[in-house]
Amino acid sequence: MMFTRWKRWLVAWAERQQQREIQRLHEEGCRLKEELLRLTAEEQIILSPEQRRQLWEKAKRIDPEILKQIAQFDLQDLQPPSANDHTVYSSTDSLVQLGRP
C-alpha cells in the first residue's frame, strides 16, 4: 500500500515537472521568435530546405502531443522537401513559390 502511494506521488511529481518544462520551452520559443522577427525587421521567418530538414529530424524525436504545445512553426511546414521542391516555408501559414534559377 505504501509503495502504491509513493508511486502515484512520484508519477504526479514527474508530470508536474514535465508540464513546467513544456511551458518554459514554449515561452522561450515565443520570446526567441519575437526577438528574431524584431532584429530582422521581417514579418515571418523563412527557413531554407536544409533548416527545415534539420528541424524535422529533431521534431521526429519529440512526442507529437508535446511538440504541438511547444512548436513555433506549423508542423506540416517542417516536412523535408522533395528534390523538386522550390517552395519556401515560413513560420506563418503562407507559402512563397520560388522560380527556378
Backbone bond lengths (Angstrom), bond angles and torsions (degrees), N, CA, C in turn:
res aa  C-N    CA-C-N  psi(-1)  N-CA   C-N-CA  omega(-1)  CA-C   N-CA-C  phi
1 M - - - 1.446 - - 1.533 110.67 -
2 M 1.320 116.82 -45.18 1.449 120.64 179.70 1.537 110.36 -62.72
3 F 1.332 116.27 -39.63 1.456 120.68 179.11 1.530 111.16 -61.84
4 T 1.327 117.59 -40.63 1.461 122.15 -179.25 1.527 110.54 -64.03
5 R 1.328 117.06 -43.62 1.467 119.71 178.62 1.515 111.21 -65.63
6 W 1.314 116.35 -40.93 1.460 121.34 178.26 1.531 110.12 -62.55
7 K 1.325 116.16 -42.94 1.463 121.00 179.55 1.533 110.84 -63.16
8 R 1.341 117.33 -44.59 1.479 120.51 178.67 1.521 110.84 -62.38
9 W 1.335 116.15 -42.45 1.465 119.44 179.61 1.525 110.32 -63.09
10 L 1.326 116.64 -43.72 1.457 121.12 -179.02 1.531 111.48 -64.37
11 V 1.315 118.18 -41.71 1.469 122.33 177.81 1.527 110.25 -63.56
12 A 1.323 116.88 -44.21 1.472 120.74 179.20 1.526 110.62 -63.33
13 W 1.320 116.83 -42.00 1.458 121.20 179.08 1.533 110.19 -62.51
14 A 1.324 117.04 -45.32 1.469 121.34 -179.94 1.530 110.92 -62.28
15 E 1.317 117.47 -40.00 1.468 120.85 178.69 1.523 111.04 -65.58
16 R 1.330 116.91 -39.75 1.472 119.92 177.35 1.527 110.63 -63.73
17 Q 1.324 116.28 -42.65 1.463 120.31 178.32 1.532 111.07 -62.28
18 Q 1.315 115.82 -41.78 1.457 120.38 179.48 1.526 110.31 -64.57
19 Q 1.321 117.98 -43.49 1.466 120.96 179.28 1.521 111.16 -62.93
20 R 1.333 117.54 -39.73 1.468 120.68 177.05 1.528 110.93 -61.88
21 E 1.322 116.27 -42.06 1.466 120.19 -179.58 1.529 110.64 -67.84
22 I 1.311 118.01 -39.99 1.466 121.44 176.55 1.520 109.86 -60.99
23 Q 1.321 117.63 -45.33 1.465 122.06 179.17 1.528 110.56 -62.10
24 R 1.331 116.54 -42.44 1.463 120.78 179.58 1.530 110.65 -63.24
25 L 1.320 116.96 -44.47 1.458 120.84 179.16 1.523 111.73 -63.55
26 H 1.321 116.47 -40.32 1.466 120.45 178.46 1.529 110.22 -62.78
27 E 1.326 116.98 -47.46 1.468 120.72 -179.65 1.520 111.37 -63.88
28 E 1.323 117.12 -41.08 1.460 120.32 178.65 1.524 110.89 -65.16
29 G 1.328 117.16 -40.32 1.459 120.72 177.47 1.519 111.85 -62.19
30 C 1.317 116.79 -43.08 1.475 120.68 177.99 1.524 110.70 -62.61
31 R 1.333 115.94 -44.28 1.460 120.37 -179.57 1.529 110.62 -62.73
32 L 1.313 117.13 -45.97 1.463 120.50 -179.36 1.523 111.87 -65.44
33 K 1.322 116.83 -38.55 1.461 120.63 178.69 1.532 110.04 -64.30
34 E 1.330 116.95 -45.57 1.466 120.52 178.66 1.525 111.17 -62.10
35 E 1.330 116.40 -41.89 1.462 120.32 179.79 1.524 111.08 -64.59
36 L 1.323 117.54 -42.93 1.457 121.32 178.71 1.526 110.81 -62.45
37 L 1.317 116.93 -44.78 1.465 120.19 179.38 1.527 110.87 -63.59
38 R 1.324 116.20 -38.63 1.468 120.13 179.14 1.527 110.65 -67.21
39 L 1.319 117.80 -44.84 1.459 121.60 -177.37 1.528 112.57 -68.31
40 T 1.304 117.21 -33.51 1.467 120.33 -178.81 1.522 112.41 -91.34
41 A 1.317 117.15 -8.98 1.472 122.81 -178.28 1.522 111.18 56.81
42 E 1.300 116.54 32.10 1.465 122.03 178.52 1.525 109.29 -104.58
43 E 1.332 115.98 161.38 1.455 120.98 176.91 1.515 112.12 -92.20
44 Q 1.335 116.57 -16.16 1.460 120.32 -178.85 1.518 109.42 -149.39
45 I 1.306 115.79 160.18 1.454 121.72 176.92 1.520 107.48 -98.17
46 I 1.320 115.66 123.15 1.451 120.07 -179.47 1.521 108.12 -103.77
47 L 1.316 115.40 127.75 1.459 121.37 -179.15 1.524 110.78 -104.02
48 S 1.308 115.49 139.45 1.465 119.94 174.28 1.527 107.80 -75.81
49 P 1.322 117.38 162.62 1.468 119.24 176.51 1.537 112.35 -56.33
50 E 1.328 117.60 -37.07 1.467 120.84 179.24 1.529 110.71 -66.88
51 Q 1.329 117.42 -41.69 1.466 120.47 177.64 1.528 110.80 -64.07
52 R 1.335 116.30 -40.53 1.468 119.94 177.65 1.515 110.64 -62.00
53 R 1.359 116.70 -42.96 1.461 121.02 179.32 1.529 110.87 -62.00
54 Q 1.327 117.00 -43.17 1.463 120.69 -179.94 1.528 111.18 -63.63
55 L 1.327 116.46 -44.25 1.473 119.10 178.28 1.522 111.04 -64.93
56 W 1.336 116.71 -38.48 1.465 120.70 179.09 1.521 110.15 -61.48
57 E 1.331 117.18 -43.41 1.463 121.31 179.49 1.527 110.74 -61.25
58 K 1.313 117.32 -41.74 1.462 120.54 178.99 1.528 111.26 -70.78
59 A 1.322 116.40 -38.51 1.471 120.60 -177.96 1.520 111.94 -66.92
60 K 1.342 117.53 -29.81 1.465 120.81 -179.08 1.525 112.06 -62.19
61 R 1.344 116.78 -25.27 1.462 120.49 -176.77 1.526 113.09 -87.97
62 I 1.323 117.65 -2.61 1.468 121.73 -177.41 1.521 109.40 -104.95
63 D 1.322 116.08 139.41 1.464 121.58 176.80 1.532 108.77 -53.22
64 P 1.338 118.99 130.07 1.469 121.59 -176.31 1.531 113.87 -56.13
65 E 1.313 118.00 -37.16 1.470 119.84 179.98 1.520 111.06 -67.97
66 I 1.307 117.29 -39.63 1.462 120.99 177.81 1.525 109.81 -69.46
67 L 1.317 116.48 -40.41 1.456 120.64 179.32 1.524 111.28 -59.41
68 K 1.320 117.43 -39.74 1.461 120.85 178.15 1.528 111.30 -61.35
69 Q 1.320 116.81 -32.42 1.455 120.89 -178.50 1.525 112.78 -75.98
70 I 1.338 117.84 -30.48 1.463 119.86 -174.48 1.521 114.25 -108.26
71 A 1.321 118.35 -12.37 1.472 121.38 -174.05 1.524 111.78 -66.17
72 Q 1.314 115.86 138.79 1.456 122.66 175.92 1.526 111.25 -103.71
73 F 1.319 116.33 -4.86 1.457 122.31 179.58 1.515 108.46 -120.77
74 D 1.315 116.09 153.44 1.453 120.57 172.35 1.521 107.04 -64.71
75 L 1.312 117.17 124.33 1.461 120.89 -173.99 1.519 112.70 -61.40
76 Q 1.325 117.95 -29.75 1.465 120.44 176.94 1.528 110.47 -65.51
77 D 1.334 116.70 -30.99 1.468 120.46 -179.62 1.526 112.36 -68.89
78 L 1.312 117.78 -18.89 1.454 120.22 -175.85 1.521 113.49 -86.82
79 Q 1.316 117.66 -10.23 1.460 119.02 -179.33 1.527 109.00 -60.14
80 P 1.324 116.11 138.52 1.462 118.92 -176.24 1.521 111.72 -60.10
81 P 1.319 116.33 142.40 1.467 119.67 -179.40 1.517 111.61 -73.27
82 S 1.308 114.89 153.83 1.463 119.43 173.72 1.524 108.05 -78.68
83 A 1.295 117.23 170.14 1.468 121.48 -176.96 1.525 112.07 -61.72
84 N 1.343 117.28 -30.54 1.469 120.99 -177.18 1.525 112.77 -100.28
85 D 1.296 117.62 12.83 1.466 121.59 -176.74 1.525 110.17 -80.00
86 H 1.330 116.33 123.19 1.462 121.70 176.91 1.520 109.63 -121.18
87 T 1.314 116.28 40.94 1.448 121.96 -179.40 1.516 108.97 -111.26
88 V 1.313 116.08 136.05 1.459 120.83 175.41 1.511 107.40 -101.03
89 Y 1.318 116.78 125.05 1.448 121.85 179.48 1.512 108.78 -99.27
90 S 1.307 115.49 148.82 1.456 119.28 -178.50 1.514 110.24 -128.21
91 S 1.327 115.36 -177.98 1.459 119.83 -179.53 1.526 111.95 -77.77
92 T 1.310 116.77 -4.14 1.460 120.54 173.83 1.517 107.26 -105.18
93 D 1.304 117.14 179.39 1.458 120.08 -178.46 1.522 112.62 -79.84
94 S 1.329 118.07 -7.45 1.458 119.83 -175.47 1.525 110.78 -78.37
95 L 1.306 115.54 151.93 1.460 122.50 178.77 1.513 107.92 -122.77
96 V 1.315 115.48 146.57 1.455 120.66 176.94 1.520 107.02 -120.47
97 Q 1.321 117.09 119.67 1.457 121.00 178.45 1.526 108.61 -83.48
98 L 1.316 115.99 131.93 1.453 121.00 178.27 1.508 109.60 -103.67
99 G 1.324 116.34 141.01 1.453 120.07 175.16 1.518 110.25 -76.59
100 R 1.306 116.79 158.07 1.461 120.16 177.78 1.521 109.07 -71.76
101 P 1.336 117.31 140.81 1.491 120.36 179.44 1.504 112.00 -68.64
